[in-house]
C-alpha cells in the first residue's frame, strides 16, 4: 500500500520537475510522527506550488486519498502535505539546503527516485 502511494507521489513530483526526490522510511525510528517522509525541491515558488497541487490531484485520482493537513501554501518556500502515514515536503531549493531534512533523519532507510528526462 505505502509503496504504491510513495510512487504516485514521486511520479507527481517528477511530472512537475521536482528535483532530488527521496523517501525516508521512518517506521523503525520510534519517535517519528509518520511512517514515511518524501522530499523534493524546486527552484521557484511557482514550481513548488505546482508540485503540491499535482500531488494532491494524483493522490485523490489514483489512491482515493485527500490531504489531511497542509502548511506553507501561502508563501511556497516549504509546503508540507500531511497524509497521516506519509508526510510530503516540497522545498524551494535554498530552503532544502538550509534545513537538510534528510540529515536530521539520517537513521532512516532512504530511497532515491531517478527520472530520465
N, C-alpha and C positions, 0 to 999 in steps of 0.2 A: 504494500500500500504506500508507504512513505517513499520508497524509491521511485515509483511512478510519479508521485506528486513532486518530488525533487526534480525529476527530469522535465516535467511540464514547466516548472518554474525556471529551470536553467535554460530550456528552449525559448521561453518567453523573454528572458533576459537577452539571449543571443539575437533574437529576432529584431530587437531594438538597439542593437550594438552595445550591449553590456560587455564590459571588459573584465578579465581575470575572474571568471566565475568559479566559486569554490563553495562546497558544502562541508560543514563540520558536524560529525555525529557526536552529540553531547550525551548520549544515553549512559555511557559508562562514567560520566562525571556526575557525582551525586548532587552537586549544588546547582546544576544547570536549570534554567527556567523553562526549557523546552527540549525536545528530542534532537532537533536539528536547527542550525543556522545555515542560511545560504546567502552568500555575499557576492556583490559585484560593484563595479564603479563605472561612471561615465564622465565625460569631460564638461558637460553643461547641465544647468538646472533643467532646461527643456528636455534633455535626453533622460535625466534621472526621473522626471515626471512621466515621460512616455513609457519607460521600462515598468514603473509601478502600475500604471494603468493597464499595460499589456498583461502583466502577471495576474492582476485581478480578473481581467477578461478571460484569460486562458484557464485559470483555476476554476472559475464558475462554469465555463463551457465544457472542459474536459474532465473535471473531477467533481463537479457539483458543490464546490466549496466557496464560501464567501469569507472575506477577511473579517476577523473578529474586532480588531482594533488597528488603527494606523496612526502614525505620527510623522510629522515633518513635511507634509504636502504643501504647507503654506510657503516655505522657502526653498524646498527641494535640494538642500545641501546633503541631507541624510534622511531618507524615507525608510520607515520601519513598517512592515506589514506583518501582523501577528495572526497566524492561523492556529494558534494553540500549540500543537506539537511541532510546528515549523515556524520559525521567525525569519523573515526576509529582510536583509539590509541592503539598500541601494544607496551608495555614496557618490557624491561628486568626488572626483579623483583626489584633490588635496585633502579632503576630509578623511578619506580612507587611509591615506598615507599618514595622517596625523594620529588617528585613533588606533590603527593597527589591530583591529579586532581579532584577526587570526592569531596574532602573537599572544593576546590575552587568554585565548582558548587553545594554546599550543598542545595541550594533552589530548585534545580531541582527534579522532580519526578524520583525516582530511581527504576529500575527493576534488580533483581539479577537472573542470569541464572544458574540453577543447573543441572549438568550432573552426572549420576551414571556410574562408570567405570565397 
